[in-house]
Each structure stands twice: as structure tokens, then as C-alpha cells.
């Protein structure tokens, strides 16, 4: 546990012990009717508040009450509650989470956000779920969209979006203390204190720590994947007339173990070792919102994040991001609502290469400029609505990308809703796609032919690798035949092009890293296309019981 985190943890403990204020009791959604549950508003589909029952997308919501009653202790575990989300656990501290297939450790075709801040890693592509830890009592809801969402959210929202939304500071007042221990969950402690200054300024501070034991093999031996982490943070909300200002941030330290199989240049040309990477970091986010009228508002968001890895075998280096995002919503005439905005995203890194994993160049800065516009047109009042829009991006690796989409919502009767969508989304290349190479296997001398030296089998990045793309068609239908019954049907057909594959190249000799060796390169290319299709029918939506 780092000194900064220890200090914040101690401060939060002193505040919790010294205060006699009780935390607000959570809203019990079990007491809500089905109609009230379907009136819950979400923002991930259209970047504006809309009822979940009128969203033209395959959408589900995990509410705060769902999280509280299920007993989950992490965001990945909470996502197991969402139908259609594939959650696989690699070991005690790693998850693979995806929607509509393509599941792997990083799941590069799923975009994850926390309070509108992207936690998608643009160095390796994907999400490090083990460091996306929150005080779950402060989570208001988790909105999950199955299917492309790049028209508004941009690249990498190919198969779905996970948007975690935390509670305003005004809704988390008083003292909260949670603690537990056991044989697997060896110890955990969460502290939070919320207060206010006047009627407009609310704040909260929190700290948490947990220590989780390693998994075990069938033989009973430990799997060397123990995990402990600490985190502390704050949120300030100021809401003067007609506008709101929010500032939040946190610091964390994550210490995890895992068993690795690494190539070596000496017999037996491979080693099993237990790595203990320590990942530290934090972020600071500011958001300003101003209501111009009942149907028009402005939003400006800025954030900075920093991640540092300290491990020679996995990640040794620094990764930083800065992002500024602007959005304007307005009504044009009586039947059109327009949302438009722009974003600038800057990333820079300084990486330390070793024998197994190398980045060339070791330092790099990347820029992303983007803009979007979406027009929501009511063709027939309260019956037929058409949404057209597109995202326009320019990034360092694949230059200009256009990601358009169209959605149609038809409500013939109050209890019936049909929707359809056609959209294009891309997974843009990242640093690893262009600049990373690693030694996957070392073959001993004479393994390929007489008199050959030691041979390195090396997957390698490719500067010609471009974006992977999908064009997806979706259809859905929602039906509420009675006050206690609700059905939700969603189907899709998606065509993928330019998917990643490794193709062998011509062998060549090299002297670095030593010793002199033969390289069998496996170059990353856009060599696969294919289709996926499927559907889901269910009777649960947005926490309905």
C-alpha cells in the first residue's frame, strides 16, 4: 500500500469514527412497479436522458439494488448479472469480458466507461478490469449496450458498451463502514464520508482495501495468483442555479501475482516464474454542465489519468492520457433534437523493453481528434422516431475513420415497441498493433535444420495494420402483455472485415537481443473476414423482478 493511499485511508477512517451521521438508506427497487422500472432513464444510447423502454438498442441496466442484493464485490462480478455479457475469469485477479463473441483477456471490441471516462487501454487495446475498482455502494447503475455504439462513443465500441455511472455526492451523505474477512476474501475494508457546505456544495471521500487469496489447483497447490489492492478518492458536486460543476479523482495501488511461462535463450529454452507486477495510478476528472433551457444544454468534460507498471516481465513503464470532450444538445423545430460535440484525446507513454517484450520506439505520443452529430427526428408524434448520426475521427495509426448509424423506433401501442438499427464501427489500431514484438518461443539449435542457430519465434507489430470494422444490422421488439410480465427480443447480424491474424514472414538473422539468432516472424495483418448472427429473448429488463 503506497504512502499516499495509506494517508487517505487513515484520514477517511478518522472522519468515519468521528462522525455520528448515518448513511442514507438505499432506494429499494423491489418496491417499484414494472412500469416504474421501465421508466428508468439511461444516457448511454443517445447521450441524452431517455426511458429504457424507448431506447432503440439492446440495452440492460444493473441497478444499485441489484448490486447490493447480489453480494458481488467487483464490477466484473456485477456484469455477470447482465444477460448477453460473457464474463470469464482467467485467475484470481483477471477477467475476460465481452459481448457477442470475440472474448479474450483484453476483449478489444468492447468499450468500457466510468462516468463517461474511457477506461479502454489504447496501448494494448482492451480493459484491465483488475484496476477498474470502485466502492460499489457509490455506483448508481451500470448501463450495458449490446451492439455497436460508435456513432456517439467512437472507436472500439464495436460489439458493445459498458458504462458505469456513480452516484452524485448529494446521494451519498453520512458515514459508511463495511468490513469482512474469510478464507478466500481474506480481508476487506471500505470507508466513506459524505457531507455538504450550504445547499449547493456536496462532497464525499472514500477509501478501500482488500486482500484476496490465490486460487488452488485440483491438487491443492496454490495457483500463485493472490491479489491485494488499495484505493482512495473523492467527489465534489457544486450545483448553482442552472448549472453543475463536478470534480472527482482517486489514487490506487494494485499488487497481483500470476504464473508466467517465458521463453529463454538457454536450455530448456523456457522458464516458469511467478510475476508480481505492481500497478499504481490515478485520475482526475472535471465536468461542467449548463442547462440553457428544458430541451437544450451544454457539457464540458476534462480528465487526466496516469498508470505506472513496475514489473520487468509484464509492464515496466508509464502510460498517461489527457482528454477534453464537449457536447451540445438542442431542439430544432418541434420534432427534431440534435446532439453534437467534439473530443481531443492525447496519450503518451515511456516503456522499458526486455528480452521477451519490446516496443520500438520506446516512447510515443498519440493524438485523436473526433466529432459527432446525431439528429433525433420524430416522424409521427409518440409513434415513429428516426435517429441518424455519425462519428468522425482522425487518429495517429489509421488516420480518418467514419462511423455512421441509423436507428428507427416504432411504438404502435403503449405496450409494444419495435426497433431496428444499421451501423458501422471500427476497432482502431493501438501501440501494440504497430510497435510491439515479443519472443513467443525459443527453438534450440538444429530444431529446424542442421547447423541453424537458436531460433526466436516472434509475433510482430505491423505499421500497415489498419482498423478492424463491422457493419451490423439489429432488430428488436419489446412487449408488456400485463402489469407483471415483460418480454424483450433482440437479434443481430454482423459482417466483420479486416480482423487481426498473424501470418508468417521470411526468416532473417538478427543479433539483438543477443545471442545471434534466427527470427521466424509472425506479422500482424488484417487477414480475416466473417459474419456473426444471433439473438436473445428474455423477460427481465432494468432490475425488474
C-alpha positions in Angstrom: 0.0 0.0 0.0 1.6 3.3 -1.1 2.1 6.2 1.3 -0.4 8.5 -0.4 -3.1 5.8 -0.3 -2.3 5.0 3.3 -2.7 8.6 4.3 -6.0 9.0 2.6 -7.2 5.7 4.1 -6.2 6.9 7.6 -7.9 10.2 7.1 -11.1 8.6 5.9 -11.1 6.3 9.0 -10.7 9.2 11.3 -13.6 11.0 9.7 -15.8 7.9 9.8 -15.0 7.3 13.5 -15.5 11.0 14.5 -18.9 11.5 12.8 -22.3 10.4 14.1 -24.1 11.0 10.8 -25.8 7.9 9.3 -25.6 7.0 5.6 -28.8 7.4 3.6 -30.8 4.2 3.2 -30.7 2.9 -0.4 -33.7 3.0 -2.6 -35.2 -0.5 -2.8 -36.2 -1.1 -6.4 -38.1 -4.2 -5.4 -40.8 -1.8 -4.2 -41.2 -0.3 -7.7 -43.8 -1.5 -10.1 -42.8 -2.8 -13.6 -44.0 0.4 -15.2 -41.8 2.4 -12.9 -38.8 0.2 -13.6 -39.3 0.7 -17.4 -39.3 4.5 -16.8 -35.7 4.4 -15.5 -33.7 6.9 -17.6 -30.4 6.0 -19.3 -27.9 8.1 -21.2 -25.6 5.6 -23.0 -27.7 5.0 -26.1 -28.2 8.6 -27.2 -26.0 10.7 -24.9 -29.2 12.2 -23.5 -31.7 11.0 -20.9 -34.3 8.6 -22.3 -36.5 5.9 -20.9 -35.1 2.5 -21.1 -38.3 1.2 -22.7 -38.0 3.7 -25.5 -34.3 3.1 -26.3 -33.7 1.8 -29.9 -31.0 -0.6 -28.9 -30.4 -3.9 -27.0 -29.9 -2.4 -23.6 -29.9 -3.6 -20.0 -29.2 -1.9 -16.6 -27.8 -3.3 -13.4 -29.2 -1.1 -10.7 -27.7 -0.2 -7.3 -30.2 -2.5 -5.7 -29.1 -5.4 -8.0 -25.6 -4.9 -6.9 -26.4 -4.7 -3.2 -28.7 -7.7 -3.1 -26.4 -9.9 -5.2 -23.4 -9.6 -2.9 -20.9 -9.0 -5.7 -17.6 -7.4 -4.8 -16.3 -6.1 -8.1 -17.5 -4.6 -11.4 -16.7 -7.8 -13.4 -18.8 -9.8 -11.0 -21.7 -7.3 -11.3 -21.6 -7.8 -15.1 -22.4 -11.4 -14.6 -25.9 -10.2 -13.8 -26.4 -8.8 -17.3 -27.9 -11.1 -19.9 -25.8 -11.4 -23.0 -22.5 -10.4 -21.4 -19.8 -13.1 -21.4 -17.7 -12.9 -18.2 -14.9 -15.5 -17.9 -12.4 -15.5 -15.1 -8.8 -16.2 -16.0 -7.5 -16.5 -12.4 -8.0 -14.8 -9.1 -7.3 -11.3 -10.4 -8.1 -11.3 -14.2 -11.3 -11.4 -16.2 -12.2 -11.6 -19.9 -15.4 -9.7 -20.6 -17.1 -9.4 -24.0 -20.4 -9.1 -25.8 -21.4 -11.0 -28.9 -18.2 -13.1 -29.0 -14.5 -12.3 -29.5 -13.8 -12.9 -25.8 -10.2 -12.8 -24.7 -8.1 -11.3 -21.9 -8.4 -7.8 -23.3 -11.6 -8.1 -25.4 -10.6 -5.2 -27.7 -14.1 -4.8 -29.2 -15.8 -3.7 -26.0 -15.7 -0.1 -24.9 -15.8 0.5 -21.1 -16.5 3.8 -19.5 -16.8 5.1 -15.9 -18.8 8.3 -15.6 -18.2 9.0 -19.3 -14.4 8.5 -18.9 -13.0 5.8 -21.2 -11.0 3.1 -19.4 -10.1 1.3 -22.7 -6.4 1.0 -22.8 -5.0 2.3 -26.1 -1.6 0.8 -25.7 -2.6 -2.9 -25.6 -6.3 -2.5 -26.6 -8.9 -3.6 -24.2 -9.6 -3.1 -20.5 -7.5 -4.0 -17.4 -10.5 -4.9 -15.3 -8.4 -5.7 -12.2 -7.6 -2.0 -11.8 -11.1 -0.7 -12.5 -12.2 -0.9 -8.9 -14.9 1.2 -7.3 -16.7 1.5 -4.0 -19.8 -0.4 -5.1 -22.0 1.5 -2.7 -21.3 4.6 -4.8 -22.4 3.0 -8.1 -25.8 4.3 -9.2 -26.2 1.9 -12.2 -24.3 0.1 -14.9 -25.7 0.6 -18.4 -24.8 -2.1 -20.9 -25.5 -1.8 -24.7 -25.2 -4.9 -26.7 -24.1 -4.0 -30.3 -22.2 -1.2 -31.9 -22.3 2.3 -30.3 -19.5 4.0 -32.2 -21.8 6.7 -33.8 -21.7 8.5 -30.5 -18.9 7.0 -28.5 -16.3 6.5 -31.2 -13.8 3.7 -32.0 -13.7 0.4 -30.2 -17.5 0.4 -29.4 -17.7 -2.5 -31.8 -19.7 -5.2 -30.0 -20.9 -3.3 -27.0 -20.5 -0.6 -24.3 -20.3 -0.9 -20.6 -20.9 2.5 -18.9 -20.6 2.6 -15.1 -22.3 5.6 -13.6 -21.6 6.6 -10.0 -24.0 8.5 -7.6 -23.8 12.2 -7.1 -22.2 13.3 -3.8 -25.6 14.6 -2.6 -27.0 11.0 -2.7 -24.1 9.5 -0.6 -24.1 11.6 2.6 -23.1 10.5 6.0 -20.8 7.6 7.2 -20.5 4.2 5.6 -18.2 1.5 7.0 -18.0 -2.1 5.6 -15.6 -4.8 6.6 -15.3 -8.5 6.1 -12.9 -11.5 6.2 -12.8 -15.1 5.2 -10.6 -17.8 3.7 -10.8 -16.5 0.1 -11.7 -12.9 0.8 -9.0 -12.7 3.5 -9.9 -9.1 4.4 -11.6 -6.0 3.1 -12.4 -2.6 4.5 -14.4 0.2 2.9 -14.9 3.7 4.4 -16.8 6.7 3.1 -17.9 10.0 4.5 -20.2 12.5 2.7 -21.2 16.0 3.7 -22.2 19.3 2.4 -21.4 23.0 2.7 -24.6 25.1 2.2 -27.3 23.9 -0.1 -25.2 23.8 -3.3 -21.9 22.1 -2.5 -21.8 18.3 -1.6 -18.8 16.1 -1.2 -17.7 12.6 -0.3 -14.4 10.9 0.4 -13.8 7.2 0.4 -11.0 4.6 0.9 -11.0 0.8 0.5 -8.6 -2.1 0.8 -8.9 -5.8 0.1 -6.7 -8.9 0.2 -7.8 -12.0 -1.7 -6.2 -15.4 -1.5 -4.8 -17.3 -4.5 -6.9 -19.9 -6.3 -5.9 -23.6 -5.9 -5.2 -26.3 -8.5 -7.1 -29.6 -8.2 -4.1 -31.0 -6.4 -4.5 -28.4 -3.7 -1.4 -26.4 -4.6 -1.8 -22.6 -4.7 -2.1 -21.1 -8.2 0.2 -18.1 -7.3 -2.4 -15.5 -8.2 -3.1 -13.7 -5.0 -4.3 -10.2 -5.2 -4.5 -7.2 -2.9 -5.2 -3.5 -3.7 -5.9 -0.2 -2.1 -7.7 2.9 -3.4 -8.8 6.3 -2.1 -10.7 9.1 -3.8 -13.2 11.9 -3.6 -16.0 13.7 -5.4 -17.2 17.3 -5.2 -20.5 18.5 -6.7 -21.5 22.1 -6.9 -24.9 22.9 -8.3 -25.7 26.6 -8.5 -28.7 27.7 -10.5 -28.9 26.3 -14.0 -25.5 24.6 -14.0 -23.4 22.0 -12.2 -19.7 21.5 -11.6 -18.2 18.2 -10.6 -14.7 17.2 -9.7 -13.6 13.7 -8.8 -10.5 11.6 -8.7 -8.7 8.7 -7.0 -5.3 7.0 -6.4 -4.8 3.3 -6.4 -2.2 0.6 -6.0 -2.8 -2.9 -7.3 -0.4 -5.8 -6.3 -1.2 -9.0 -8.1 0.6 -12.3 -8.7 0.5 -14.6 -11.7 2.4 -17.6 -13.0 4.1 -17.0 -16.4 5.7 -19.2 -19.0 8.5 -17.1 -20.6 11.0 -18.0 -23.3 14.7 -18.2 -22.5 17.9 -18.3 -24.6 19.4 -21.2 -22.7 18.2 -24.8 -22.2 15.5 -25.7 -21.5 14.6 -22.5 -23.5 11.7 -21.7 -21.2 11.0 -20.8 -17.6 8.1 -20.8 -15.3 8.1 -17.9 -12.9 5.8 -16.1 -10.5 5.5 -12.4 -11.5 4.4 -9.8 -9.0 3.5 -6.7 -11.0 2.6 -3.6 -9.0 0.4 -1.2 -10.9 -0.1 2.3 -9.5 -2.0 5.2 -10.9 -5.0 7.5 -10.6 -7.1 10.0 -12.4 -8.7 13.5 -12.0 -11.9 14.3 -13.8 -13.8 17.6 -14.0 -17.3 18.1 -15.6 -19.3 21.3 -16.2 -23.0 21.2 -17.3 -25.3 24.1 -18.0 -29.0 23.9 -18.9 -29.8 26.6 -21.5 -33.5 25.5 -21.5 -35.7 22.5 -20.8 -34.5 21.0 -24.2 -31.0 22.4 -24.5 -27.8 22.0 -22.5 -24.0 22.2 -22.7 -21.5 19.8 -21.3 -17.7 20.0 -21.0 -15.6 17.2 -19.5 -11.8 17.0 -19.0 -9.8 14.3 -17.4 -6.2 13.2 -16.9 -5.1 9.6 -16.0 -1.8 8.0 -15.2 -0.8 4.4 -15.0 2.6 3.1 -14.0 3.7 -0.6 -14.1 6.6 -1.9 -12.2 7.5 -5.3 -13.4 10.3 -6.5 -15.7 8.3 -9.4 -17.2 4.9 -7.7 -17.9 4.8 -4.0 -17.9 7.6 -1.6 -16.9 6.8 1.9 -17.9 4.4 4.9 -17.7 1.2 5.5 -19.6 -0.7 8.8 -19.4 -3.8 10.2 -21.0 -5.5 13.6 -21.3 -9.0 14.1 -22.8 -11.3 17.1 -23.4 -14.9 16.4 -24.5 -17.6 18.9 -25.4 -21.3 18.3 -26.1 -24.3 20.5 -27.0 -27.9 19.3 -27.1 -30.6 21.5 -28.7 -34.1 21.2 -30.2 -34.6 22.3 -33.8 -38.2 22.9 -34.5 -40.8 20.9 -32.7 -39.8 17.4 -33.8 -36.0 17.4 -34.0 -33.4 17.1 -31.3 -29.8 17.4 -32.2 -26.8 16.4 -30.2 -23.3 17.3 -31.4 -19.8 17.6 -30.0 -16.1 17.1 -30.3 -13.2 15.5 -28.5 -9.5 15.6 -28.3 -7.6 12.7 -26.7 -3.8 12.7 -26.1 -1.8 9.7 -24.9 1.9 9.3 -24.3 4.0 6.5 -22.9 7.5 5.7 -21.9 8.2 1.9 -21.9 11.1 -0.2 -20.9 11.8 -3.2 -23.1 13.3 -6.5 -22.1 14.2 -9.8 -23.7 10.7 -11.1 -24.0 8.7 -7.9 -24.7 9.9 -5.0 -26.8 8.5 -1.7 -28.1 10.1 0.2 -30.9 10.2 3.2 -30.4 10.2 3.1 -26.6 8.4 6.4 -26.4 5.5 7.6 -28.4 2.8 10.3 -28.3 -0.6 9.7 -30.0 -3.4 12.2 -30.9 -7.1 11.6 -31.6 -9.4 14.3 -32.9 -13.1 13.5 -33.2 -16.5 15.0 -33.7 -20.0 13.6 -33.8 -23.5 14.7 -34.7 -26.8 13.0 -34.2 -30.3 14.0 -35.3 -33.3 12.5 -33.5 -36.4 13.1 -35.7 -39.9 12.4 -34.5 -41.7 11.3 -37.8 -45.0 10.6 -36.1 -45.5 12.0 -32.6 -45.3 9.3 -29.9 -45.3 6.6 -32.6 -42.3 6.7 -35.0 -38.8 8.1 -34.4 -35.7 8.1 -36.6 -32.2 8.7 -35.3 -29.4 9.4 -37.8 -25.8 10.3 -36.9 -22.1 9.7 -37.4 -18.8 9.9 -35.6 -15.8 11.3 -37.4 -12.3 10.6 -36.1 -8.7 11.1 -37.0 -6.1 9.1 -35.1 -2.4 8.5 -35.3 -2.5 4.9 -36.5 -5.3 4.6 -39.1 -5.9 8.3 -40.0 -9.5 9.1 -40.8 -12.5 7.0 -39.7 -16.2 7.5 -40.3 -18.7 5.5 -38.2 -22.3 6.3 -39.2 -25.5 4.8 -37.8 -29.3 4.9 -38.2 -31.9 3.7 -35.7 -35.7 3.5 -36.1 -38.1 3.2 -33.2 -41.8 2.3 -33.7 -44.4 2.3 -30.9 -47.7 1.2 -32.4 -49.3 0.8 -28.9 -48.3 1.8 -25.5 -47.2 -1.8 -24.6 -45.5 -2.6 -27.9 -42.1 -1.2 -29.1 -40.2 -2.3 -32.2 -36.8 -1.0 -33.2 -34.1 -1.5 -35.9 -30.6 -0.3 -36.4 -27.8 -0.3 -39.0 -24.4 0.9 -38.0 -20.7 0.8 -38.7 -18.0 0.6 -36.1 -14.2 0.1 -36.1 -11.5 -1.1 -33.7 -8.6 1.2 -34.4 -5.0 0.0 -34.1 -3.1 0.7 -30.9 0.5 1.0 -29.9 1.0 -2.8 -29.6 -0.5 -3.4 -33.1 2.2 -1.3 -34.7 5.2 -1.3 -32.5 5.3 -4.4 -30.2 7.1 -7.6 -30.7 7.7 -10.4 -28.3 9.6 -13.7 -28.1 6.8 -16.3 -28.0 9.1 -19.4 -28.2 12.8 -20.2 -28.5 13.7 -23.2 -30.6 17.1 -24.9 -29.9 19.8 -25.2 -32.5 19.2 -27.7 -35.2 15.4 -27.8 -34.5 14.6 -26.6 -38.0 17.6 -27.8 -40.0 21.2 -28.8 -39.4 23.6 -26.0 -38.4 20.9 -23.5 -37.7 21.4 -21.3 -34.7 18.9 -20.8 -31.9 15.6 -19.6 -33.4 13.2 -17.0 -32.0 9.5 -17.3 -32.9 8.3 -13.7 -32.7 4.9 -12.2 -33.3 5.5 -8.7 -34.5 3.5 -5.5 -34.9 2.9 -4.1 -38.4 2.8 -0.4 -39.3 0.5 -1.3 -42.2 -2.2 -2.8 -39.9 -5.4 -0.8 -40.2 -8.7 -0.7 -38.4 -10.9 -3.7 -38.0 -14.5 -2.9 -39.0 -18.0 -4.2 -38.5 -21.3 -3.4 -40.2 -24.1 -4.6 -38.0 -27.9 -4.9 -38.6 -30.1 -5.2 -35.5 -33.9 -5.8 -34.9 -35.7 -5.8 -31.6 -39.2 -6.0 -30.1 -40.5 -5.3 -26.6 -43.8 -6.4 -25.3 -45.6 -5.9 -22.0 -48.7 -8.0 -22.1 -49.6 -7.5 -18.4 -48.6 -5.4 -15.4 -46.3 -8.2 -14.2 -44.9 -9.6 -17.4 -42.4 -8.1 -19.9 -40.6 -9.6 -22.9 -37.5 -8.3 -24.7 -36.3 -9.7 -28.0 -33.1 -8.6 -29.7 -31.5 -10.0 -32.9 -28.4 -9.1 -34.9 -26.4 -10.0 -38.0 -22.9 -8.5 -38.2 -20.3 -8.6 -41.0 -16.6 -8.2 -39.9 -13.8 -7.2 -42.2 -10.0 -6.8 -41.7 -9.8 -8.8 -38.5 -6.4 -9.4 -36.9 -4.4 -12.5 -37.9 -0.7 -13.4 -37.6 0.9 -14.5 -40.9 4.4 -16.0 -41.2 7.1 -14.0 -42.9 10.6 -14.8 -44.3 13.1 -15.8 -41.6 16.0 -13.5 -41.0 19.1 -13.3 -38.9 19.5 -10.8 -36.0 22.0 -10.0 -33.3 19.8 -8.0 -30.9 18.7 -9.2 -28.4 21.7 -11.4 -28.0 22.8 -14.1 -28.8 22.8 -14.0 -32.6 19.8 -15.9 -33.7 17.4 -16.7 -36.5 14.0 -15.0 -36.3 10.8 -16.6 -37.6 8.5 -13.5 -37.7 4.7 -13.7 -37.4 3.4 -10.4 -38.8 0.1 -9.0 -37.7 -2.2 -8.3 -40.7 -5.9 -7.6 -41.5 -6.4 -11.1 -43.0 -9.8 -12.4 -41.8 -13.4 -11.6 -42.5 -16.5 -13.3 -41.3 -20.1 -13.0 -40.0 -21.9 -13.5 -36.7 -25.6 -13.6 -36.0 -27.7 -14.4 -33.0 -30.5 -13.2 -30.8 -31.8 -13.2 -27.3 -35.3 -13.2 -25.7 -35.8 -12.5 -22.1 -38.3 -11.4 -19.5 -36.1 -9.1 -17.4 -35.0 -5.6 -18.0 -33.6 -2.9 -15.8 -33.9 -4.7 -12.5 -37.4 -5.9 -13.0 -38.4 -8.8 -10.6 
